[in-house]
Amino acid sequence: MKIDEIQIRVRYGETDQMGVVYHGNYALYLEMGRVEWLRKLGVSYKMMEESGIMLPVVSLNINYKKSAGYDDVINVKTQLKKNPTIKIEFEYEITNKKGEILTTASTILVFIDMKTNKPTKAPQYLLDLLAG
């Protein structure tokens, strides 16, 4: 399925007293990867919300392998796991400059109709772009 990669330089404020990335910040890196994956496809969260669709995370699984530290450049690879239905699933791999795997992760997000606050199928424009 479609893959995208972004690079992020770890900022000082993202690290703990040991000089390594605080574990909670990895969820932010995953979000950055997911947002850019969608943006490069031609969709933004803002566009979806303006069309009445929310996309909350309902599942997050992170496996920590090695640590990243201040000023490291990390690579976040984001991959669509399968074609979206009422949910969209992503898999991630975060690596360092040497190509070592730091973290693997997965998320599940659900398309929510903002008027009814209930799950809905993936927007047709997203499906068209994926098929395109």
LUMBA-554380 format. One record per atom (N, C-alpha, C): residue number from 1; residue in one letter; x, y, z. Coordinates in Angstrom, 3 decimals. Layout:
BEGIN
NUM, A, X, Y, Z
...
END
This chain:
BEGIN
1, M, 0.847, -1.181, 0.000
1, M, 0.000, 0.000, 0.000
1, M, 0.890, 1.241, 0.000
2, K, 0.274, 2.391, -0.129
2, K, 0.995, 3.646, -0.266
2, K, 1.851, 3.945, 0.971
3, I, 3.101, 4.336, 0.703
3, I, 4.079, 4.628, 1.760
3, I, 4.578, 6.065, 1.608
4, D, 4.818, 6.726, 2.721
4, D, 5.441, 8.047, 2.714
4, D, 6.468, 8.095, 3.838
5, E, 7.484, 8.918, 3.658
5, E, 8.511, 9.076, 4.686
5, E, 8.792, 10.548, 4.917
6, I, 8.985, 10.893, 6.184
6, I, 9.400, 12.248, 6.553
6, I, 10.582, 12.147, 7.511
7, Q, 11.358, 13.224, 7.554
7, Q, 12.460, 13.299, 8.510
7, Q, 12.142, 14.367, 9.539
8, I, 12.519, 14.080, 10.774
8, I, 12.291, 14.996, 11.889
8, I, 13.587, 15.091, 12.687
9, R, 13.971, 16.313, 13.042
9, R, 15.117, 16.495, 13.942
9, R, 14.576, 16.618, 15.362
10, V, 15.065, 15.787, 16.253
10, V, 14.605, 15.778, 17.638
10, V, 15.012, 17.076, 18.323
11, R, 14.035, 17.735, 18.919
11, R, 14.286, 18.984, 19.637
11, R, 14.564, 18.697, 21.113
12, Y, 15.274, 19.606, 21.730
12, Y, 15.664, 19.434, 23.139
12, Y, 14.458, 19.195, 24.036
13, G, 13.374, 19.937, 23.809
13, G, 12.178, 19.834, 24.638
13, G, 11.454, 18.497, 24.506
14, E, 11.842, 17.685, 23.541
14, E, 11.223, 16.373, 23.349
14, E, 11.955, 15.270, 24.110
15, T, 13.026, 15.659, 24.805
15, T, 13.826, 14.665, 25.515
15, T, 13.598, 14.764, 27.026
16, D, 13.958, 13.682, 27.714
16, D, 13.827, 13.662, 29.165
16, D, 15.181, 13.954, 29.805
17, Q, 15.294, 13.775, 31.113
17, Q, 16.540, 14.075, 31.815
17, Q, 17.694, 13.181, 31.384
18, M, 17.378, 12.055, 30.785
18, M, 18.436, 11.147, 30.319
18, M, 18.913, 11.508, 28.915
19, G, 18.292, 12.545, 28.323
19, G, 18.706, 12.984, 26.997
19, G, 18.102, 12.177, 25.860
20, V, 17.125, 11.333, 26.170
20, V, 16.474, 10.532, 25.119
20, V, 15.044, 11.030, 24.928
21, V, 14.485, 10.743, 23.763
21, V, 13.125, 11.177, 23.467
21, V, 12.165, 10.555, 24.476
22, Y, 11.371, 11.398, 25.104
22, Y, 10.340, 10.949, 26.037
22, Y, 9.361, 10.068, 25.266
23, H, 8.990, 8.939, 25.848
23, H, 8.202, 7.938, 25.123
23, H, 6.886, 8.488, 24.561
24, G, 6.256, 9.417, 25.241
24, G, 4.991, 9.977, 24.772
24, G, 5.102, 10.784, 23.494
25, N, 6.306, 11.270, 23.193
25, N, 6.487, 12.080, 21.980
25, N, 6.439, 11.251, 20.708
26, Y, 6.613, 9.946, 20.822
26, Y, 6.545, 9.119, 19.620
26, Y, 5.156, 9.169, 18.993
27, A, 4.112, 9.305, 19.814
27, A, 2.754, 9.434, 19.267
27, A, 2.643, 10.692, 18.402
28, L, 3.333, 11.760, 18.798
28, L, 3.344, 12.987, 17.990
28, L, 4.073, 12.768, 16.668
29, Y, 5.169, 12.021, 16.698
29, Y, 5.896, 11.726, 15.461
29, Y, 5.022, 10.921, 14.504
30, L, 4.252, 9.982, 15.060
30, L, 3.345, 9.190, 14.229
30, L, 2.277, 10.085, 13.609
31, E, 1.760, 11.005, 14.403
31, E, 0.753, 11.935, 13.880
31, E, 1.338, 12.776, 12.756
32, M, 2.563, 13.253, 12.930
32, M, 3.211, 14.039, 11.882
32, M, 3.338, 13.213, 10.602
33, G, 3.721, 11.957, 10.741
33, G, 3.834, 11.083, 9.579
33, G, 2.494, 10.878, 8.894
34, R, 1.459, 10.663, 9.681
34, R, 0.112, 10.420, 9.150
34, R, -0.440, 11.660, 8.450
35, V, -0.274, 12.827, 9.066
35, V, -0.762, 14.076, 8.480
35, V, -0.064, 14.346, 7.149
36, E, 1.248, 14.135, 7.104
36, E, 1.980, 14.359, 5.850
36, E, 1.626, 13.311, 4.804
37, W, 1.372, 12.067, 5.226
37, W, 0.938, 11.016, 4.304
37, W, -0.335, 11.469, 3.600
38, L, -1.308, 11.938, 4.389
38, L, -2.574, 12.414, 3.822
38, L, -2.368, 13.645, 2.950
39, R, -1.552, 14.595, 3.413
39, R, -1.316, 15.836, 2.678
39, R, -0.713, 15.541, 1.307
40, K, 0.251, 14.629, 1.250
40, K, 0.883, 14.291, -0.033
40, K, -0.081, 13.560, -0.962
41, L, -1.095, 12.934, -0.380
41, L, -2.135, 12.294, -1.171
41, L, -3.100, 13.340, -1.736
42, G, -3.145, 14.509, -1.082
42, G, -4.033, 15.580, -1.523
42, G, -5.184, 15.843, -0.578
43, V, -5.077, 15.360, 0.660
43, V, -6.140, 15.507, 1.663
43, V, -5.529, 16.093, 2.929
44, S, -6.284, 16.938, 3.600
44, S, -5.824, 17.441, 4.895
44, S, -6.908, 17.194, 5.941
45, Y, -6.490, 17.126, 7.200
45, Y, -7.455, 16.994, 8.287
45, Y, -8.436, 18.169, 8.240
46, K, -7.907, 19.352, 7.968
46, K, -8.750, 20.543, 7.916
46, K, -9.836, 20.388, 6.853
47, M, -9.457, 19.885, 5.675
47, M, -10.419, 19.678, 4.601
47, M, -11.491, 18.672, 5.028
48, M, -11.058, 17.595, 5.683
48, M, -12.024, 16.592, 6.125
48, M, -12.998, 17.180, 7.153
49, E, -12.464, 17.940, 8.095
49, E, -13.324, 18.535, 9.117
49, E, -14.286, 19.536, 8.509
50, E, -13.821, 20.304, 7.536
50, E, -14.702, 21.259, 6.864
50, E, -15.802, 20.550, 6.081
51, S, -15.547, 19.314, 5.666
51, S, -16.575, 18.541, 4.955
51, S, -17.404, 17.688, 5.917
52, G, -17.186, 17.859, 7.231
52, G, -18.018, 17.195, 8.228
52, G, -17.521, 15.850, 8.722
53, I, -16.243, 15.553, 8.495
53, I, -15.674, 14.269, 8.920
53, I, -14.554, 14.504, 9.936
54, M, -14.653, 13.816, 11.093
54, M, -13.553, 13.784, 12.065
54, M, -12.834, 12.448, 11.898
55, L, -11.598, 12.390, 12.349
55, L, -10.808, 11.169, 12.209
55, L, -10.032, 10.901, 13.501
56, P, -10.729, 10.513, 14.575
56, P, -10.024, 10.269, 15.833
56, P, -9.281, 8.933, 15.838
57, V, -8.194, 8.912, 16.594
57, V, -7.443, 7.672, 16.821
57, V, -8.226, 6.847, 17.834
58, V, -8.469, 5.571, 17.496
58, V, -9.159, 4.680, 18.435
58, V, -8.243, 3.573, 18.941
59, S, -7.089, 3.419, 18.284
59, S, -6.128, 2.411, 18.727
59, S, -4.724, 2.884, 18.378
60, L, -3.812, 2.718, 19.336
60, L, -2.408, 3.088, 19.157
60, L, -1.558, 2.009, 19.802
61, N, -0.647, 1.442, 19.021
61, N, 0.254, 0.413, 19.529
61, N, 1.678, 0.816, 19.154
62, I, 2.540, 0.945, 20.148
62, I, 3.927, 1.347, 19.905
62, I, 4.862, 0.323, 20.532
63, N, 5.864, -0.094, 19.761
63, N, 6.907, -1.003, 20.247
63, N, 8.237, -0.258, 20.190
64, Y, 8.846, -0.049, 21.347
64, Y, 10.109, 0.676, 21.442
64, Y, 11.261, -0.312, 21.338
65, K, 12.192, -0.041, 20.421
65, K, 13.348, -0.919, 20.202
65, K, 14.645, -0.272, 20.687
66, K, 14.868, 0.986, 20.278
66, K, 16.060, 1.758, 20.646
66, K, 15.632, 3.200, 20.867
67, S, 16.467, 3.956, 21.534
67, S, 16.150, 5.350, 21.837
67, S, 16.701, 6.301, 20.796
68, A, 15.981, 7.409, 20.626
68, A, 16.492, 8.553, 19.863
68, A, 16.834, 9.626, 20.876
69, G, 17.775, 10.476, 20.531
69, G, 18.204, 11.527, 21.448
69, G, 18.145, 12.897, 20.814
70, Y, 18.458, 13.884, 21.628
70, Y, 18.457, 15.273, 21.178
70, Y, 19.314, 15.452, 19.931
71, D, 18.778, 16.171, 18.963
71, D, 19.415, 16.559, 17.706
71, D, 19.564, 15.398, 16.724
72, D, 19.096, 14.199, 17.078
72, D, 19.089, 13.098, 16.109
72, D, 18.095, 13.414, 14.998
73, V, 18.414, 12.979, 13.798
73, V, 17.467, 13.043, 12.688
73, V, 16.845, 11.659, 12.569
74, I, 15.525, 11.624, 12.711
74, I, 14.827, 10.349, 12.611
74, I, 13.960, 10.339, 11.355
75, N, 13.735, 9.155, 10.840
75, N, 12.908, 8.963, 9.659
75, N, 11.630, 8.249, 10.085
76, V, 10.490, 8.835, 9.748
76, V, 9.201, 8.228, 10.073
76, V, 8.582, 7.727, 8.768
77, K, 8.475, 6.406, 8.660
77, K, 7.852, 5.797, 7.484
77, K, 6.419, 5.443, 7.850
78, T, 5.486, 5.942, 7.068
78, T, 4.060, 5.726, 7.302
78, T, 3.498, 4.947, 6.129
79, Q, 2.795, 3.866, 6.437
79, Q, 2.243, 3.015, 5.380
79, Q, 0.777, 2.704, 5.669
80, L, -0.053, 2.856, 4.651
80, L, -1.447, 2.449, 4.761
80, L, -1.483, 0.933, 4.797
81, K, -2.154, 0.379, 5.794
81, K, -2.181, -1.075, 5.959
81, K, -3.122, -1.747, 4.962
82, K, -4.309, -1.148, 4.755
82, K, -5.276, -1.663, 3.780
82, K, -6.223, -0.534, 3.400
83, N, -6.988, -0.743, 2.348
83, N, -7.915, 0.306, 1.916
83, N, -8.901, 0.626, 3.031
84, P, -9.172, 1.925, 3.241
84, P, -10.061, 2.325, 4.322
84, P, -11.516, 1.935, 4.065
85, T, -12.218, 1.689, 5.158
85, T, -13.659, 1.425, 5.136
85, T, -14.285, 2.481, 6.043
86, I, -14.753, 2.083, 7.222
86, I, -15.146, 3.089, 8.228
86, I, -13.942, 3.446, 9.090
87, K, -12.879, 2.689, 8.897
87, K, -11.641, 2.969, 9.622
87, K, -10.489, 2.988, 8.631
88, I, -9.415, 3.611, 9.074
88, I, -8.193, 3.659, 8.285
88, I, -7.055, 3.227, 9.200
89, E, -6.232, 2.305, 8.715
89, E, -5.169, 1.719, 9.524
89, E, -3.804, 2.031, 8.923
90, F, -2.899, 2.447, 9.792
90, F, -1.535, 2.768, 9.380
90, F, -0.539, 1.938, 10.174
91, E, 0.582, 1.648, 9.534
91, E, 1.738, 1.051, 10.196
91, E, 2.893, 2.018, 10.036
92, Y, 3.786, 2.028, 11.029
92, Y, 4.891, 2.987, 11.056
92, Y, 6.190, 2.280, 11.414
93, E, 7.265, 2.875, 10.938
93, E, 8.598, 2.451, 11.340
93, E, 9.428, 3.714, 11.491
94, I, 10.012, 3.889, 12.659
94, I, 10.887, 5.035, 12.902
94, I, 12.310, 4.513, 12.985
95, T, 13.184, 5.095, 12.177
95, T, 14.581, 4.677, 12.129
95, T, 15.488, 5.875, 12.373
96, N, 16.733, 5.576, 12.746
96, N, 17.722, 6.641, 12.912
96, N, 18.528, 6.803, 11.617
97, K, 19.510, 7.676, 11.670
97, K, 20.320, 7.975, 10.480
97, K, 21.083, 6.749, 9.972
98, K, 21.384, 5.817, 10.876
98, K, 22.089, 4.590, 10.499
98, K, 21.152, 3.543, 9.903
99, G, 19.836, 3.836, 9.923
99, G, 18.861, 2.881, 9.430
99, G, 18.393, 1.879, 10.471
100, E, 18.819, 2.062, 11.715
100, E, 18.409, 1.165, 12.791
100, E, 16.953, 1.454, 13.170
101, I, 16.186, 0.412, 13.383
101, I, 14.791, 0.587, 13.778
101, I, 14.726, 1.009, 15.240
102, L, 14.100, 2.155, 15.470
102, L, 13.918, 2.664, 16.829
102, L, 12.550, 2.264, 17.378
103, T, 11.558, 2.340, 16.521
103, T, 10.180, 2.119, 16.947
103, T, 9.363, 1.561, 15.796
104, T, 8.473, 0.634, 16.109
104, T, 7.437, 0.227, 15.164
104, T, 6.101, 0.530, 15.831
105, A, 5.095, 0.822, 15.021
105, A, 3.814, 1.208, 15.601
105, A, 2.687, 0.982, 14.605
106, S, 1.482, 1.040, 15.139
106, S, 0.298, 0.993, 14.288
106, S, -0.794, 1.833, 14.936
107, T, -1.650, 2.394, 14.093
107, T, -2.801, 3.152, 14.574
107, T, -4.028, 2.758, 13.768
108, I, -5.170, 2.891, 14.412
108, I, -6.461, 2.758, 13.741
108, I, -7.233, 4.033, 14.047
109, L, -7.741, 4.662, 12.987
109, L, -8.571, 5.855, 13.118
109, L, -9.929, 5.544, 12.503
110, V, -10.976, 6.169, 13.025
110, V, -12.324, 5.933, 12.526
110, V, -12.889, 7.228, 11.951
111, F, -13.523, 7.116, 10.792
111, F, -14.205, 8.254, 10.185
111, F, -15.509, 8.482, 10.940
112, I, -15.683, 9.693, 11.476
112, I, -16.866, 10.043, 12.256
112, I, -17.603, 11.194, 11.574
113, D, -18.903, 11.017, 11.372
113, D, -19.753, 12.084, 10.845
113, D, -19.961, 13.092, 11.976
114, M, -19.552, 14.334, 11.749
114, M, -19.599, 15.342, 12.809
114, M, -21.028, 15.742, 13.181
115, K, -21.989, 15.534, 12.288
115, K, -23.382, 15.881, 12.597
115, K, -24.024, 14.836, 13.501
116, T, -23.754, 13.572, 13.215
116, T, -24.385, 12.489, 13.979
116, T, -23.487, 11.943, 15.081
117, N, -22.206, 12.262, 15.000
117, N, -21.193, 11.746, 15.926
117, N, -21.124, 10.213, 15.885
118, K, -21.375, 9.656, 14.694
118, K, -21.342, 8.207, 14.503
118, K, -20.371, 7.853, 13.393
119, P, -19.837, 6.630, 13.445
119, P, -18.937, 6.188, 12.365
119, P, -19.623, 6.252, 11.003
120, T, -18.824, 6.553, 10.004
120, T, -19.302, 6.637, 8.631
120, T, -18.240, 6.063, 7.711
121, K, -18.605, 5.761, 6.488
121, K, -17.609, 5.209, 5.563
121, K, -16.611, 6.286, 5.148
122, A, -15.475, 5.844, 4.683
122, A, -14.422, 6.760, 4.226
122, A, -14.981, 7.662, 3.134
123, P, -14.589, 8.932, 3.121
123, P, -15.075, 9.839, 2.081
123, P, -14.679, 9.336, 0.684
124, Q, -15.576, 9.508, -0.256
124, Q, -15.332, 9.026, -1.610
124, Q, -14.106, 9.692, -2.235
125, Y, -13.878, 10.994, -1.941
125, Y, -12.711, 11.655, -2.516
125, Y, -11.413, 11.002, -2.059
126, L, -11.376, 10.493, -0.834
126, L, -10.186, 9.790, -0.344
126, L, -10.018, 8.460, -1.077
127, L, -11.100, 7.727, -1.224
127, L, -11.044, 6.457, -1.941
127, L, -10.630, 6.656, -3.398
128, D, -11.135, 7.731, -4.019
128, D, -10.769, 8.038, -5.407
128, D, -9.277, 8.341, -5.528
129, L, -8.750, 9.110, -4.584
129, L, -7.319, 9.440, -4.612
129, L, -6.457, 8.197, -4.428
130, L, -6.886, 7.304, -3.569
130, L, -6.136, 6.053, -3.342
130, L, -6.187, 5.156, -4.558
131, A, -7.293, 5.160, -5.258
131, A, -7.444, 4.330, -6.456
131, A, -6.691, 4.918, -7.637
132, G, -6.519, 6.261, -7.606
132, G, -6.024, 7.043, -8.698
132, G, -4.751, 6.794, -9.309
END
